[in-house]
Amino acid sequence: MTKIFKQLGRHWAACLAVVALLIVQAYCDLSLPDYTSKIVDTGIQQGGIESPVPDTVRSTTLQALELLMSEDDAALADEAYSDPDADGMRTLNPDADTAALENAFTTPDVVLYMAAAKNAATAAGTTDTVAPTAYDLDAVATQLAAASQAPGAREMLQSQLTDGLAQLDETVADSLSSQAMLLVALEYDAQGIAHDVQMSYLLRTGGQMLALTLLMVAVAVAVGFIASRVSAAIGRDLRRDVFRTVVGYSNAEIEKFSTASLITRTTNDIQQVQFVCVILLRMVAYAPILGIGGIMHVASGNTGLEWIIFVAVAALLALIAVLMNVAMPKFKQMQVLVDRLNLVSREILTGIMPIRAFSREAFEEKRFDRANTDLMKTQLFTNRTMVAMMPFMTLIMNGTSLLIVWFGGKAMDLGNMQVGEMIAFITYTMQIVMSFLMLSMVAVMLPRAGVAADRIDEVIKTPSTIHDPAVPKALPADGTHGVVAFHDVSFRYPGSDEDALEHISFTARPGETTAIIGSTGCGKSTLLNLIPRFYDVTEGSVTIDGVDVREMTQAQLHDELGYVPQKGVLFSGTITSNLKFGGDHITDADAAQAAEIAQATEFISAKPEGFDSPIAQGGSNVSGGQKQRLSIARAIAKHPQIYLFDDSFSALDYKTDVALRRALKAKTDNATVIIVAQRISTVLHANQILVLDEGRIVGKGTHAQLMESCPAYQEIARSQLSQKELNLQKEGE
């Protein structure tokens, strides 16, 4: 996990921007339930009335309310409103002390409303509660105004009001504020503006909700954009780092990881890391902010239902702990199985021809099915674990909602909670639970991404055994160029107990052809691979013009070489792009001349597009001989000082082989040519032939000399040449 956070740390500025935007998004998300509560409680149930202090009030109503207030409160209320207009309407001053006025108005509002309701019930001839009208309010106000004219009436009324309030319990007293709104609503109805007040409140609050929602959408889009950019950049950087590292690997590191595993790490593993980086920025960073904010909102209320949240969170954490212990080992195993499936798939696809030739389709299908089934079983287990988590999560969430509705309904019945408050509480609870749910989902994904990050880091951190020296040496500016010398060279493959080459010493000079021949597995290709440093020698040294190849940069070394591998490798593109693969300095004329020397002009000219003919990946649309000739032409077009041919004429017929070597001899007259071959005819006219047997040089000289002195060479010659050809050679000598 630290490796994933390390990658995110490289983009710290973008991550900070994402966190800041997520705080804004969480603020919007957490504000919406409050607005929903306001719309339900205030906008619908209270008619859009937010305060027991009316914004506009008729003079008669205000006088009735003032009679129910203390003298100080009555004076404060009278000063808070403007003088009556022509219709007797008074307006609340903008600079009025709203908090003090609410304390002054709450109890008189309730008393006046109850009196109006009693008047309505009396007029209806019933003892049940009847909703009063503006007529009832005006009637009560008139009665109070008449009663206040009697001496001491105000003081007696205040005394009775104080005694009545003292008998109320705390619960009823707390609900007075909401009941006071009923009088304000009745007053607005009497003024004919109740509907306008309600619609104004609903539109204003709804507009604020819409603005918050639009802001939240914009922030979510911005977070998604930045998170996607950051994760894409991380994926790009990781692919670049892995590719640069792998390109610098020697064959030893390639064989250590295997090609299939390196491909998996470069594609699937990096995609895992890239995906989890998006999730980390969009969910992991957001979940704590949302959860903590929700808890703070719930804690700030007085619902008494906070314990339900703690029960839900505890149940979630217990579920997550169980699932993590069950699924974690399988996620780690899954990446290994993906590697294995890719390895089997690659082997089958690249070896499809011999598989068909040997009728091994059924066997390979079973081998693939085993790897595929193992991966499927692991994926099914992890997927079933994830699927099993969802019903339990749903049960916890629905159970939490049920508890809130059950106990919230009781609180509403007691007057301790309103409908909007319960809706908001349910919403906040779901947000808290969802934040933990998001964290649990990520917690399940992280182990697999952590394994992928470790595998990627393993590739990047594995140093190549072949590296450039700190202080490289340059080739001499004067003198001969291209002298290759082996000085008592021994080589052992990594992990092997025996040397593949032992005490090899020889010199290959410019203008001469040095051939290496021997039985299969004797070390011919291994010897040739030591010159370009595909491997480094175990003992001794390989020099070019007296400079150890380990003391010069690989780029400088490879500039001197024209290498043709044992298996011709072409790259997707055109014939021209493959022939110019050696560098930008190669011209069209160089490419055409190289193709002519390599005896490739004939089949190139036969193609409709000539040198611009497309080459498929791996050269799959050309034959083995054509591929080999193009590989040879690619090396010739580079004009190197040293040519290395690793059994590069094996796919050519004898006629083409002879013509190619004759043209090559004229072209490479001043270059050093080292040829690894299986056929005697290929090395027959070499200036120097090295005979290898079990990693040792058992013969060195020309063809004639070796026919006289080297039994191993004689055996190879007799196995390939007829007695007549051998006699003709002797007569020629």
N, C-alpha and C positions, 0 to 999 in steps of 0.2 A: 504493500500500500504506500509505503514511503516513496517508492519510485514513481508512482502515479502522481502523488502530490508534488514531487520534485519537478515533474514535467509541467504541472500547472503553475509552479512557482516561477517558471521562465516567462510566464505571461501574467505576472502579478498585477500590472496596471489594469488589464482587461478583467481579471478576477475581482479586483476591488470595485471596478465599475459595475460588474454583475451583482456584487453584494449590495452596493448602494441602490441599484435598481430594484433588487428583491425586497429591500426594506420598504421602498415606496409601494411595491406591489402588495406586500403584506399589510401595510397600513390601509390601502384601499380595500383589500379583502376583509380585513378585520373591522372596517368601518361600516360595511354594507349591512351586517346584521343589526347594528344600532339603528340605521336608517329604516330598516324593515320594521323594527320594533316601534319606531316613532310613527310610521305610517299607520300601523295597526292600532296602537294605543292612542296616539294623539290625533292623527289624521282622520281615522274612522270612528273610534269609540268616543273621542272627545271633540269631534267636529272641527279639528284643526286648531283647537285652543290650547296654547302652551302654558298659560299663566292664569292664576285666579284674579289677576288684575286686568280688567278689560281695557282695550286700546281706546275704545270710544264708549261713553256711557251717557244715558239720559240724566238730566238733573234730578228728576224724581227718584230714580233708582239709586243715584249716588247719595242723595239725602237720606234715604232709607238705610243704606249701608252704614253711613256715618253715625246714625242713631244707635247702631249695634256695636260701634267702636268706642274705645276710650277717647277722651277729649284730645289727647296727644295724637293718637292715630287718625282721628277725624280731621284734625288740623293738617296733618301730613298728607292725607288723601285729598283734601280740598286744594292744597297748594300744588299737588302733582298734576292737576288737570287745568286746562284752559278755561276761560270764561265761557258761559253758554252762548251758543250761536242763536240765530233766529228760531231754530227748531228746538231749542233747549238741549242741544247736544254738546257734550264736553269731550275734549280730546286729551289723551295722556301726553304730557310734555316729554320730549326726547331725552332730556337730562334728568328725568325723575329717578329716584333711588328705588329700583325695581325690587331688590331683596327686602328692604324694609316694608315696602308696600304689600308684598306677598304675605308677610306675617300679619299685616294689619287687615287684609281683605279676606283671608282664608275662612276664619270662623264666621264673620258676618255673611259671607257668600252662602255658606252651608245653611245657616239659620234662616236666611231670607228665602232660600230655595225650598227648605222644608216647610216654611210657613205658606209659600205659594202652593206647594203640593197638598197641604192640608186644606187650603181654601178650595182647591180643585176637587178634592174628595168630598168636602161638605156640599159643594154645589151639585155634585153628582149623586149625593145621598148614599154614600158607601163608606165603609171603613177601610177598604183596600187602598193601596198606594195608586194614585192617579198622577200621570205626568202633567204638570201645570202648563199653562199657556201664558202668553204675554198679558192677557186680561187678568189672570190670577196674580201675576207679579205686580201689575199696576194697582190691583185692589189691595194687596197687602201693603204696598208702599203708601197708599192713601191712608190706610188704617194706622200705620206707624206714625205718619205725619200728624194725624189727628190726636193720637194718644200722647204724643210727645209734648202737646201743648199743656197738659196737666202738670201742676207743680210736682217736682220730684219724680216724674215718670221716667226720665232718662236714667237716673241713678237706680231706680228699682229694676229697670230692664237690664242694666249692666250687672246688677247683683244676681238676678235670676240666671243670666247667661253664664256667669262665672261658676255658680253652683252646679249648673248642668254640665259644664265642661269637666268639672272635678270628678263627676260620677262616671265619665267615659273611661274605658280601659285603654291601654296603650295601643292596641291593634286598631281600634276604631279611630283614635286620635291620628294615627299615621295615615289613615285612609281619607282624612278630611280634605287633604290637598286635591286628590282626584275628584272628590264630590263637589269641591268648590267650583270646578270647571262647569258643572251643570248650570249654575246660576249665570255664569258668563255666557254660556250657550243660549240660555233663555233670554238674556238681555240682547244678544245679537239677533235672535229671532224676532224679538220685539222691534228691533231697528230695521229688520228686513235684509240684513247682510250676512246671515249665518252661512248660507250656501257659498257666498263669495269668499268668506273667511276660510271655509273648509277647502275649497278648490285652490285658493291661493297657497295654502299650506301644502296641499298634496302636490301641486305643480312645483313649488319651490323645493320641497324635499325630494320629489321624484327627479327633478333636474339635477340636484346634487348627486343623487345615486347614479344617474346616467353619466354625469361627468366623471365620477370616480371609476365607473365601469370602463368608460372609454380610456381613461388614464391607465387603468390596470391592463387593458388589452394592449395599449401602446407599449407599456413597460414590458409585458410578457413577450411581445414581438421583439423588442430590443434585446431582452435577455436571451431569447432563442437565437437571435442573429449573432450576438457576441459569443455565446457558448458554442455555436456551430463553427464560427470562425476559429475560435481557440482550439477546439478539438480537431478541426481539419488541419490547423497549423501543427499541432502536436503529432498527428498522424504523418504529415509530410516530413517533419523533422526526424521522426523515428525511422521512417522508410529510408530517408537520405542517410542517416547515421548507420543503419544496418547495411545498406547497400555499399556505402563507402568502406565499411569494415570488411564485408564479405569479399569485395573486389580485391582488397589487399591480402586476403587469406592465401596461404599456401595450400597445396593439395592435402596436407596433413589436417588442417582445420576443416576443410570441406568434408573430408572423410569422417572426421570426428562427429560433426553435426548431421551429416547426410543432406543431400540436396532437397529431398522431400521435406525434411524438418525445417530447413532454412526458408523454403517457400512458404510453409505454414506460418512460421514466425513473422515473415515479412507481410503476409496478407491477413490471415485470420486473427493472429494474436494482436497485431496492431489495430485491427478493426475493433477488437474487444476493448482495448485501452481507449481508443478514440470514442467508442460508444459510452463507456463508463465516465469519461471526462465530461461529456454533455450532461449525463445524469447527475454527476456531482455538482456541476454548476447550477443546474436548473432545479434539482430536487433536494439534494443533501444540504445545500446552502439555504434553501427556502424553508424546508421543514422545521428546523429549530426556530427560525424567526416567527413562522406562523404559529407553532405550538406554544412558544413562550408568550407571544402576544395574546393568544387565545386564553391562556391560563391567567394572565394579568387582567384581562377583561372580565373573566368569570369571577376572579377573586375580588375585584372591585365592587361587585354587586352584593346584595344581601339576600340571595335566594335560599341559602342553606342547603343547596344541592351539590356543593362542590365535591362531596364524598363520592358521588357517582363517577366523576371524572377519574379520581384516583383508582377506583375499582376497575374501570375500563382500561386504563393505562397499565395497571398491574397484570391484568389478563393478557393484554397484547404482548408485554415483555416476556411473560412466561411462554406464550405461543412461539414467539420469535426465537427464544433460546432453544426450545425443543427442535424447531425446524433447522436452525443453524447447525446443531450437533448432528442431525441426520443427513443433511444435504451437503455440508462442507466437503467431506472426503470425496464425494462423487464428482463435484465440480473440479477438483484437482486432478482426478483421474481422466476426466473428459478430454483434456488437451493432449494427453499422451495417446489416447485412442484416436484422436483426429490425426495426429502425426502418423500413426500406424496405417490408418485408412489411406492417407495421401501416398504413403510409401508403396503400399500394395497397388493402388490405382496407377501410379506412375510406372511401376515395373510392368504391369499388364499392358498398359497402353503403348509403352515404348517397345515391348517385346511381342506385339500382337502377331507378327509374321511367324517367328519360330513357334509360338503357341499353336497357331493354326497348322503349321507344318507337322508338328508332333501330336496333333489331335489332343491337346491338353486343355481345351476350352472348359470342359466339365470340372477339371481339377482347379483351374484358376478361378472359375466361378464360385466354387466352394471356398477357396482361400479368401476371395473378396467378400463372400457372404459372411464368413466368420468375423472378419474385421468390421464389416458393416453392422452385423448383428450385435457385436459387443458394444459398439458406439450407440446403437439404437437403444439397447437395454439401459445403458447409463443415462442417456437423454430422457428416456421414458421415466426412469426413477426420479430424476431431478424435476422433470415437468409435472409428474404426479404429486411430488412434494409441494411444488408451487401451487398446483391446482387445489390440493387439499387445504392449503392455507387460506384460500379465498372464502370458502364456506364458514370457517371459524371466524375470520375477520368480519364477515357479514353478520354472523350470529352476535358477535360482541357489539357491533355498531347498532344493530336493531335492538338488542337487549338494553343497550345504553339509552336509546331513544324511548323505549318502553318505560324504563325507570324514571326518566325525566318527565314523561307525560303523566305517569301515575302520581309521583310525588309533587309534580308541578300543579296538577289538577287540584290536589288537596290544598296546596298553598294558595291557589286562585280562589278556592272556596272560602278560605279564611281571610281573603283580601290582602294577602302578602305579596301577590304576584299578579301581573296582568298578562293577557294573551300574548302581546308583543314581546314581553320579557321572556316568556317561556319559549317562543319561537327563536329569539336571539340566543337564548341559552343552549337550545338544541343545536343551532348552527355552530356556535362556538365549540361545543363539545365535539361535533363531527369534524371540525377543523383540527382540533387537537388530536383526535383519534387518527385522522387522515395523515397528519404530520408524522405520527409514529408509524403508520402503515407505509408511508413513502420511505422512511428510514429502514424499515424491515425489508422492503423490496430491494433497496440498494444494498443492504447488508448481505442479501443472497447473491447479488450480482458481483459484489466486490471480490470475493475469493477467486472466482474464475478470472476476473481481470487482473487480480494480483499475481496469479500464476502466469498469465500471459506476459505481464510486465517483467516478471523474473526471467522468463525465457528470452524475451527481447534483450534485457540487460545482460544476460549471459553471453549472447552473441557479441554485443557491443564491447563488453569488458574482456572478452577473450582476445589476447594479443596474438598477432601473427608471428609465427616462428621466423618468417622471412621479413626483415625490415632493413631500411636504409641505414648506413652508418652515420654517426653524428658528424664526422668530418670526412666526407667522401673524397676519393682520389680521382683525378682525371686521367684519361688515357694520354700517352705521350703524343706531343704534337708532331714530332718527326719520326722517321723510320718507318718500318713496315706496319701495316694495319691488318688485324684479323688473325694474329697468331694465337691459337687456342692450345693451352697446355694443361695436362692433368699431372699433378705431382703427388704420387703415392696416395691416391684417393681411395678411401673406403667409405661405404655408406650403409646405414642400417635404417629401415623404416621405423617410425615411431611405434613402440610397443612390441617390436620384433625381437627375438632372441638371437638371430643370426644376421650377419652382414649380407646385404644383397650384392654389394660390390666389394672387392678386396684388392688393395694395393694396385690400383690402375694408374699407369704412367704412359703418356704418349704426347706427341705434339702434332697439331694439324696446322699447316701453313697456307698462306694465300697462294692461289694459282694451282693448288693441289686438291685432289678429292680424297678424303679419308672415309673409308667404308667400315661399318661395324656389322659383323655377321655372327650368327650363332644359333643354337637351338632355341625353341620357344621357352621363355621364362629364364633365360640366362642373364638378363639384366641390360639388354641393349637399349631399350627405351628409358630405363632408369638412368643409364649413363648419360644419354642425351639430355634428359630433363635437369641434370645438374648444371648445365651450361647457362640456361636462362634463369636459374635459381627457382625452379618450381619446387625443388628441395635443396637444402644446404648439405654439403658434405659432412660426414661424421668425423673423418680424419683426412689430412692432406689439404690440398687446395686446387682450385681451378682458376687459371689466369687467362686474361686476354691482353696481349701485348705486355706481359709482365705484371699486370695489375690484377690482384685477386678480385674475383667477381663480387665477393662480399664487401669489398672496400669501395665499390662504386654504387651510385644510385641505381635502382631498378630501371628507372626511365632511361638513364644513360646506357645501361647494359642492353636493354631491349631495342634501343635505336640502332645498335650494331648488328642485330640479329634479324634474319628472315626465317621464321619458324613455320614448318608445315607439319601438323600433328598426324598421328597414326590414323585417327578417324577424322576425315574431312568435315569441318564445321563451317557452315555458311549461315549468314544472318538474313533475316527478312529484309527485303528491299529490292534492288535490281542487281544485275550482273555488274554494272559499273560501280555501284556503291560498295559491293563486296571486293572488287579489284582495287578500289581506292581506300580500303579499310586501313591501310598502313599510314595514312596521314594526308593532310591537305596539299602537300607538295607534289603529290602524284597527279600527273596530267592525263588527259584523254589519250595522248600519244603513248605515254608510259603504259597505261592499261591495255591498249591495243597491242603493243609490242610484247607485253608479258603474256597476253592471251595467245599470241602467235607462237611464242617459245614453248608454252605449255601445251601446245597442240589443241587449243580450245577454240580457235577461230572458226573451224569448220562447223561445229554444232551451234556456236553462237550465231553465225551468219544464217544458219538454217531457220532460226526463230524469226517470226514476223517482226518483232520489235528489236531484234539484234541485241546490242549491249544494254538496251533499256528494258529487256525482258525481266519480268518480276521473278524474284526468288522467294519461295515460301519459307516459313519458319523451319530452321534446321536443314534447308535445302531439300525438302521432301519432294519437290517437283522436278528434280534432275536425278540422273542415274548416279551410281557409285563412282564410275569412272569419270563422269563429267564433274561431279563434286570434287574429286581428287585433283583434277586438272585445274579447276578454278582455285582451289586452295594453293596449288603450286604457283599459279599466275599471281595470286595475291602477294605471295612472298617475293616473287621476282620484281613486281612493280615497285616495291619499296626501295630497291637498289641497296641492299644491306652489304656489309663487309663480310658477314658470316652467314652461310645458309645451313639450316638444320632440317634434314628430311627424315622424319620418323616413319620408316616403311611406307613412304608416300607414293610408291609406284606399284603397289600390290594389286590395285584394281585395274591397271592398264594392261592391254594386250602387248605382246612382244614387239609388234611393229611400232605401236605408239610409244612404247617405252624407249626403244632405240632412237626414234626420231626426237623424242623429248630430251633425252640425255645428250644427244649430239648438239641440239640447239642450245641446251643449257650450258654445255661445256664452252661454247663460244661466248655466251653471255657472262659467264662467271669465271672468265680466264684469270682475273686478278683478285678473285674472292676466295675465301676459305669455304669449302664444301664438305659437310659431314653427313653421310648417308647411313641410316639404319635400314637394313634390307634382309629379306628372307631368301631372295633369289640370287643365285650365282651370276646370272646374266646381268643383273643390275650393278654388281660391284666388280665385274670382270676386268674393267679397264681403270679401276681406281689406282691412284698413286700409292696408297697405303691401305691395307686391309687389316683390321683388328678382328681376331677370332676370339669370341667370348665363350666360356664354358663354366657354368655355375658361379658367375660373378668374377671370374679371373680371366686375364688375357693369356690364352694358351698359344697364340700365334700372331705374328706381326710381319707384314711384308707385302709384296705384290702377289698377284695371282700365281705367277710362275714359281716364285719363291715358296709360297705356302703349299703348292702342290708337291714340292720336293720335301718340305720339312715339317709340315703340320698334319698329323693324322686326323685331327678333328675336321680340318678344312677339306681334306681329301674325302672324308666320309660324306660331307655335305655335297661336294662336287659330284661324287659318284651317284648320290641319290637324286640329283637333279639333271645331270648331263648323261647322255648315252656314251657308250664306249667309243663310238665313231667320233663324237664331238671331242672327247678327251684325246683321242689319237691325233685328230686334226690340230688341236692346240699344241700338242707335243711337236708335231712336224713344223708348225709355225714358229716354234721357239728355235 
